[in-house]
Amino acid sequence: MPSKKYLLFFFILFISKNILAQEKEVQNIDSFKTQKLNEVLISPLHINRDLQNSPASIGILSEKELLRNNTTDISNVINTIPGVFMQSSNITTTRISIRGIGARTPYGTNKIRAFYGSIPLTSGNSETVIDDIDLQNINQIEVIKGPLSSIYGAGLGGAILISPQTLKNGQYQAEVSSVFGSFGLLKNRVSFDLNEKSSSVSLNYHNLKTDGWRENSAYNREGITLSGELFRKKNSKLTYFSNYTYLKAYIPSSINKTAFDNNPQSGAPTWVASKGFKEYKSTLGGLAYDFKINDHLTNSTSVFINYKDSNEPRPFDVLRQYTFASGVRTQFSGDFTIGKIKNQFIGGIEYFRDNYSGNTFENLYQQNNGNGSLQGDQLTATDQKRHFYNIFSQIRTLLSDQFEIQAGLNYNKTKFKLQNDFPVSANDPKEKYSYDGIFSPQLSFLYKPNEVRTFYFSVSRGFSLPATEETLTSTGNINPDIKPETGYNFELGGKLHFFNKKLYTQIAVYRMEIKDLLVAKRIGDDQYEGVNAGKTFHEGIEISLNHNWLINSIFNLSSYIGASIGNYEFKEFVDNGNDFSGNKLTGVPANTASAGFTLNTSSGFYFTADFQFTDKIPLNDSNADFSDSYTLLNLKTGYQFEILSGLKAHIDAGVNNVTNEKYASMILTNATAVGNAQPRFYYPGLPINYFGIISLNYLF
């Protein structure tokens, strides 16, 4: 709606003018002291840990930013990063797209790689799930936008790097907290951390429940995380990590336009009748050894496992899936000098093996006297073994104090085996296939006229592997014609500090073209067949501003503004004889914006406001249907105080969707109508809802 766009424009304009007015006032009063923004460090696996000197667009979410809402749903905070769009339905069904990449995935997230520390969270079938990790166990999230990082797999969409929570040396800490809110929301958490000279341990348990506001949407998740360091010395350390998650989430599924407008709390009738749900047990585990070989060379080596046992009764069948993945990654990094020119480098290899077993059974819920799903006879049984390796390298050459070059190269080779065990076929049930090796180069130029200004230009190539279901034909056999998506990204950006580092601005202009576009053609209720159907075009501009202002000895104001203006379209796309070339890309808004502030006081009280705007979204490739644009306003206030020496209390209260906006928090792209029914595009977002948080922290 035009009025919402004007409201967004004036809101951002007001905050921008406010910031500039504050800065002019500061410049006129020499004695006025302001709080500078903290220097931001990125993952130690990068060739350079300083965000300012990284020739890439990297969105950062600190621990404080991750917890600025209700600590249960990451989508509220990750959508403050320009160019990143996370859709979420009932927490358990999510989709993340970066600069439009991954927007057309029917369910879940692919085309984006994610890591928790050095452990990949992306499975062998290209699916990425970050929702299992409790937000309170995260120290920082980095989102690398586009295929700009050779060392993280050169994914088309980019990479999400999650840093585990850590303690400083000599700290011992215990914490208990509870979150409660509308629709039966309840989250309880207890944690214990200790950190000594040569070792550390962190143990956390959480349980998250909600009754849900839609039919058949109850949710229950509990998890235990154990992590820490052993044998820590001056030049080496062993890091360990393990996470166990149990989840059972009922699925209301998507609904049609009429139901969305008149009865959004309803669920899809067949999902409600079958009481469909997703249930799984997931285990992550890993060890990483970091060793300083000499003053100019270090090594980081990690091994990991990822196991998942999933049961998903759906109206059309019961899906049982088992996945066991394992892998190893080793990386050497160091520096050397040629004449007066300093160089830094990274080189290594990553190997990943994934064993997947999927079985479907009849769902006899219609014969179960209203008691929901009932497993019947087996329909299919499939096993797939996929393994790949990435060889990666990157070098940084400091030509002078002002100029530097970074170059990288990633090589990927992927192979897999498929075995159809049921139903029994007269043909050989075993098939093998591999993709051609993919080279993904990257080259960046960085110009730094001074310590607070950085400009860069990057060119990079990335790729995206087909998901498991996209590699198969309608008969369940390997499709030898399917190919990975590939594309080149061109990016020009700047990272600028103003007013003695009190205002920080990032701006990026990008252009990417993807060929061999993977299209999931629907051939059944939950059956898709992948084809390479054309090209997409992605271009846009992203800008973010972060500001800190110490008003006086009592009040401190921090604020942010972020906006993404994009043009995502099909450049060449013909599907089933329909030419969609020139249409807007399905499943992603062209424009998004966010703004907010936190007012802190020296007494411990604070107030936070967050505003988000999302443009309309094309629902199908023909662009015949669009979702409405929407705006969300979230408010939160709290008080932190010390009860006894070392014992602190934290009390929060908040309200989300203050204006009770009706919106789709997730959409199902290219939903098809069955018979005379309307297509079910919409997953309704939460109406106005309230929450409170109470926590006690003892530091000794």
N, C-alpha and C positions, 0 to 999 in steps of 0.2 A: 504494500500500500504506500502511495507517495508520501502520505503524512508521516509514516514511520521513518522513511529515509530522511525527510527534513528534520524530524526530531533527532535522529542520529547525528546529522550534520551539525546542528546547532549545539548538541551536547558536547561533541568533540571540539567544536570551535570555542565553546565556553571554557573548557578545561585548558585548551592550548593557550588562549588569551590569559587565563589565570596564571599559568606557568610563566609566561613571558613577563607578566606584570610583576610576579614575585621576583623574577630574576633582575628586572630593572631596579626594583626596590633594594635588592641585595647589593647590586653594583653601586648604588648611591650611598650606601651606609657601610663604610669600610669596617666598622667594628662588628657588623652582623656576621655571626658564624653560622655556616650551614653544614649539614651532614652529607658527606660525599657518598656516592654509590660504591658498594664494595666491589673490589676486583673479582672477576668471575673466572674460575678455573674449570676446565672441561676434563673429560676422562683422561686418565694417565696413559691410555693406549693410543691417543693421538700423537702425531709427530711433534706437536707443540701444544702445551696445556693452556696457553693464554688465548682466551676468546678473541681478544682484540686483534691478534695476529693470525687468525685462522681465516683463510680466503674462502669462506663458505657461510651460508646462511644457517645459523644454528640457534634454535629456540631453547631457552633455558627456563626450567621451573625449579626454584629452590624449595627446600623443605617448608619454609614459611608459606610460600605460594601454593604448594600442594595441599596444605591444611587450611587454606583460607575459607573453605566452605564447610561441609559436614563430615569430612574425612572418609566418606563411603563411596563416592562416585567421582572417578577421575575425569569424566567428560566435562564437568563444569569448569575445571581449571585448564585442561589441555587445549580447549577451544579458545583460550586467550592468546595462543601463539598464532600470529598471522600465517595463513596458508595451510594450517592444520585444521581438519574438520572431523570430529569424532561424533558418530551417531550412537545412541544407546537406547535400548528398550529393556526395561526391567533388569538393568545391570548386566544380565547374563548374555544378551545378544548385542554385540557392538560391531561397528565398522569404522576404521580409521582411514582417511584418505589424506594425502599430502599433495598439494597443488593439483588436485583432481585425479591423481594416480590412485587406483584402487576403489574408485567411486562406484563402479558397476559390479563389484563383487556381490552376489546375491545375499549371502550371509557371511558374517565374519570379516576378517582382515587378511589380505595377502598383498603381495608386491612391496611390502615394507618389512625389513628385518628388525628384530628387537633383541636386546641382550640385557640380562641382569648380571651386572659385573662382567665377567668373561663368559657367562653361560648363555648360549642362544635360547631365546624363547620362541623362535620360529621353528616349526616342525618341518619334517622332510616333505610334507605335502603343501608347503608354502604358507600354512596358516599361522597367524601370530595372535597370541592371547596374552594381554598384560593385566587383565582384570583380577587374576588370582592373587596378585601381590598386594598386601595391605599397604595403603598409602602411608601409614605411620612407620613402615619399615623402609622407607625410601629417603635417601639424603638429597638426591637431585635427579632430574630427568633432562636429558638432552635430546632434541629432535633435529637431526641433520636432514635438511630439506633438499631432495634431489640426489642424483647419483654422484655426489661429490667426495665420497670417502671410499677409496680403494680398499682400505683395510677392514671395512665392515661389509664387504660383499657387493658393493656397487649396485645396490637395489635401485630400481627406477624411481620409486617413491622416496627412498631415503632410508634412514635407520633411526631407531629409538633406543637410547642408551640409558639404562636405569642403574643408578649408583646405590648400593645398599647403605643403610644407616650405619654410622660408625660413631665411636666415642673418642674423645681426646685422651692422651696418656694420663694415667693416674686417676681416672674417674670411675666411680662405682654408682650405678643408678638403678632404681626400681620405680616402676610407674604402673598405675591402674587408671583406666578411663572408661567412661560409658557415654554412648551417644543414643539419644532417644528422640523420636519424632513422629510425624504423621504417618498414617497407614501402617501402624505397628512396627515402625523402624526401631531396631535395638541393636547396638553394637557394643560388645564388651571386649576389653583388651587388657592384658597384663604382660609386662615385660621386665626382664632383668638383664643388666649389662655390667660387665666388669672389664677393666682394661689395665693390665699390668705391664711391666717392662718388656717381657718376652712373649706375652700371649694375651689374648682377649677372647671373650665369649659374649654372645648376645642371644638370648632366648626370648621368643615372643609367641604369644597365643592370642588369637582373636576369633570371635564368633559374631557373624552379621546375619540378622534376620529382618524380614519385612513381610507383612501380610499382602503387600501390593495394593494398588488402588483399582486395578482391573480384575476382571474375572480370571480365575486360574493363573494368578501371578505371584503366589507365595514364593519366597526365596530364603534359602538357608545356606550359609557358607561358614566353614571354620577352617583355620589353618594354623600350623605350627612352623616357625622358622628358627633354625639354629645356624649361627654363623660366627666367624671370628678368625683369629690368626694364631699360628703356632710357630715356635722356633724363630721368633723374630730377632734378627740381629741387625747390625749396621748395614750389611750388604745383602741381606736375604730375608725372606719370610714365606711362610706357607699359609695361604688363605683357604678356608673351607666354608661351604655353604650348603644348606639343605632346606627344602621347603615341602611340606605336605599340605595338600588342600583336599577337602571334601566339599562337594557342592551338590545341592538338589534344588533346582529352580523350575517351577511350573511355567509353561509357555502359553501366553494368551494369543500369540501370533498377531498377524496384521488384520486390519479390518477395512471395509470399503468406505467410500466417501459419505454415504448416507449414515452409516453407523458412527463414523468419525464426527460428523456434525451434530448428531442427535443423541448418541449414547456412547461416548468415547471410552467409558469404563468397561464396555463389553469386550469379550474376547471372540475370536473366530469360533462359530458354532461347533465345528467338528473337533477343534482342539479342546474346547470346554467339555464336550461330551466324552471325549477319550481321556480327559485329564492328562493331556500330554505334558511331558516334562523332560528335562535334561539332568542326568545324574552322573557324576564321575568322581574318581579318585585320581589325584595327580601327585607325582613325586618328582622333584628336581634335586639334583645333587652335583656338586662340583668341587674340585681342588685346583688351586692355582699356586704355582711356585714362581716367585720373582727373585732373580739373582743378578747382582751386579758383578760382571766378570772382571772389568777393570774400569778405570775412570772414563773410558770412551765407549763401553759396550755393556749392554744389559740384555737379559733374556726374561721373558714371561711365558710360562707354559701352563696350560690348563687342560684338564680332562673333565668330562661331565656325562651325566645320564639324565634322561627325561622319560618318565613312564606315565601313561595315562590309560585308565580303564573307564570306558564311557558307555552308558546305557541311555537311549533316547527313544521312548515310545511316542510315536507320531500317529496321526489318524490313519495314514496310508500304510504304515509298517512299523516295526520295532527295529531300531538300528543299534547294533552292538559293535563297538570299536575298541581295538587295543593298539596302542602305539608304544614302541620302545625305541628310543633314540640314544645314541652315544656318539661321542666325538672327542677330538683332541685339537688343540690350537697351540702353536708355538710362534713366538714373535721375538725377533732380535731388533734392538734399537740402539743407536749410538750417534757419534759425531766424528768428523774428521776435518782437516784443514788442507786446502790446496793453495799454496802461497798465502795470501791474506784473506782468502775467501773461506768462510766457515760453512760447513754442511752438516745437516742432520739427516738420518735415514731410519727407515723401518722396513723390515722384510720378514716374511713368514709364510706359514701354510696352515690351513684349516681343513680338517677332514670330518665329515658328518655322515653318519649311517642311521637310517630310519627303517624300522620294520613295522609295517601297518597291516592289520587284519580287520576286515569289515564283514559283518554278517547281518542280513536282514531276515525278519520273520513276519508272519502275518500278525496283524493286530485285530483281535476279536472283541474289541470294546463294545460293539453293537450287540454282542451275545453275552455280555457280562452284567446284565441287570443293573445298569447305571453305576457300576463300581469302577468305571474307567478302563484303562488299557489291560489287555490280557494277551500274552504272547502265544502265538500259534505255531504252525509249521514253518520250517525254514524256507526262505525264498532264494537267497544267494549267499555265497561265501567267496570272498576275494582276499588274497594276500599280495601285498606289494612291498618290495624291498628297494629302497632308493638310497643311493650314496653319491656324494659329490665331494669335491675338494676345491678350495680356493687357494691360489698362490697369489700373494699380494706384496706390493712394495711401494714405498713412497720416499721421496727425497725433498729436502728443503735446502735451498741454496741462498745464503745471505750475500747478495752482490754488494750491498753497502748498507748504511744505516737506514736508508730510505727505500731500497728496492730489494725484493726477494722473489724467487720463483719456487713453486712447489709442483712436483710432477708425481704421478702415481700410475700403477698398472695392476689390474686384477685379472686373473685367468680362472675361469670356472669350467669344470667338466662334470657333467651329471649323467649317471646311468641308473636304470631301474629294471627290475624284474617283476612280472605280473603272473599270478597263478590263480585261475578260476577253478575252485574245488567243487562248487555247487551252483547250478545243476550240472550234472556230469555231461560232458560233451565228447563226441567222437573225435573231435580235433584235439591236438596237443594243447593241454590247458596252460602250459608254461610259455611265456613270451619274454623276450629281452629287447631292450631298446636303449639308445643313448642319444643325447643331443650333441651336436658339434661343439667343440670347445669355444668359449666366448671370451674374447679379449675386451677389457673395458679400461681404456686409458683416461687419464685426467691431467689437465695442465692448468695452472693458476699463476697469475701475476699479481703481486701485492705492492702497493705504493703507500708509504707511511711518511708524510711530510713532517710530522711531529709525533709526540707521544700520545696525543689524544685524537688523532685523525688517522683512519686507515681506509684505503680504497682498494678494491680487488676486481679482477676479471677472471672467470673460470670457464673452461670447456671440459665437459666430461661425457662419457658414455656409460649407460647402465642397461640392466636387463631384468626381466622378471620371468621366473619359471612357471609353467602351468601347474595349477593345483591338481591333486590326484584325479578328481572327477573330470577335469578338462583334458586329461590324457587318454580318456577312454571313449570308445564309440558307444552307440546306443545298445549294442549287443554285449558290452562289457569287455571288449578286446582293446588292445593298445591301438591308438590312432597314430600311424606312422607319419601322417602329414602335419601333425601339430608342431609348432615351433615356439620357442620363447619369444616374448616381446623384447624389443630393443629400442633404444632411442638416445639422442644426443641432447644435452642440456647446455645452454649458454646463459651465463649469469654475470651481471655487473652489480656491485654492491658497495656500501660504505658503512663504517662503524665510527660514530662521532661522539665525542664528549664535548659538552659545553659548560660554561660557567663554573670552571674549576671542578669539573667532574661531578657536578650535581645533576646534570641532565645528560642522559645517554640515549642515542638514537641509532637504530639500525634501519637501513633501507636496502632493498634488493629488487632488481628488475631481471626477469628470467624469460626464457623462451625454450620450449622443448617440443620435439616432434617424435611420436612413437609409431613405429611400424610393426606389422604382424600383430595387430591388435587382437587380443584373446577375447572371444565372445562366448559366453556360456549360453547356449541355446537350450531352452527348456523343452524336454521331451516327456516329462512325467511330473507327478506331484512334487518329487524332490530329485528328479533326474535331469542332469544337464550334460550336454555334449559340447566340447570346446572346438572352436574353429578360429583360424586366423583370418579376420574379415576386413582389415583395412588399416587406416592410420588415424591417430588423434593428434590434436594440436593444443598445446598448453602454453599460455603466456600470461604474465601479470606483473604486478608491482606490490610489494609488501613493505610496510613501514611500522615501526614500533618505537615508542618513547617511554622512558622510565625516568622519574623525577623524584628527588628527595628534598624536602624543605624543612629545616628546623625553624619553626615559627618563632619560638622563644624557649625559655627554660622548661616550659610545661608541655607544649604541643609540638608534635612532629607530624608532617603530612607527606606521605609517599603516594604517588599516583602513576598510572600507566595508560597508554593509548595504543591500540593495535588495529591495523586495517589491512585487508587484502582485497585487491581489485583484480579480477582475473577474466580471462577469455579462454574457455575450454570448449572445444568443438571437435566434431568428426571432420577430418580433412577428406578422407576417402573411406566410405563405409557403405557396402552393399550387403544386405542380409536377407536371404530368401526372396531375392528379386526386388526388394525395397531399397531404394537409394536414399540413405540418410546423410549423405555428404553435406557439410555446411550446417548441420543441426548442432544445437548445444549438447555438450556431453551429459549423459544421464547420471543422476544421483549426487550431484555436487552443486552447491550454490556458487555463482560467479563472484559474489561479493559478501564479505563478512567484516564485522568490526566489533571491537570490545573496548571498554574503558572502565576505569575504576580507581578507587582511592582507599587508603587506610589512614585514619587519624589516630595516632597514638598519644597517650598522655604519660607524664612521668609518674603518675599515681598508679598506673597499671591498667586503666580503662582504655578501650580502643573501640573504634567503629569502622566497619568496612562496607563498601557498596561496590557492586559489580554489575555492569550493563553489557548485554550482548545483542548484536543484530545479525540475523541470518536472512539472506536473500531467498527468493523463490527457487525451487529445485525442479529441474525437469524429471518427470517420473518415468518416462519411456523414451526410447530412441527416436520415435517419430515426433517428439515434442508436442504431442497432442494434449498432455496433461502436465500440470505444474502444481507443486505444493505452494501454499501461501508463505510469504515472508513473515518473520516474527521477531519480536524483541523480548528479552527477558531481563528482569531486574531482581538481583539477590542482595539481601542485607544481612549483616551480622554484627553483633556487639559482644564484648567480653571483658573480663576482669581477671588479671593475674596478680597474685599477692603471695607473700611468704607467711606461712603459719608459724613455723619454727625455723631455726637455723638449718638450712638444707632442705626443708620440706616446703614445697610450693604447691599452690592450688590454682586451678585454671577453670573458670566458668564461662561458657559461651551460650548465646541464644541467637537464632537466626530464622529468617523466612526466605524461601526461594519462590521465584515466580510471583512476585508481589502483586502484579497487576492481573493475575489469574489468566494469563494469555493461553488461548487454545492453539496448540501447535503440534506438529509431528516431530517427535524426538528422533525418529528413524523412519526411513521409507524403504519399501521393497521395490527395487528397480524392475521395470518391465513385467510387473505382475499381470497375469493373464486371467481373463474371465472364464468361468466354467458354466456352460449353458447360458442361461439368461441372467446369471449373477453378475454383479459389478466386480471389477478387479480390486483386489485387496492391497492397496498401496501403503496404508498408513499404520504406523505404530504411535499412538497418542502419547504425548509427553505429560509429565506430572502437572496437575493444577497447583494452585497455591498450597504450599506445605511448610511446616514448621519443624524446627529441631532444637535440641539443647545438648550441651556437652559438659561433662564434669570430669576433671582429671586431677590426680595427685601425683606429684613427682618428688622422689627423695634422692638427693644427690649427696654422696658422702665420700 
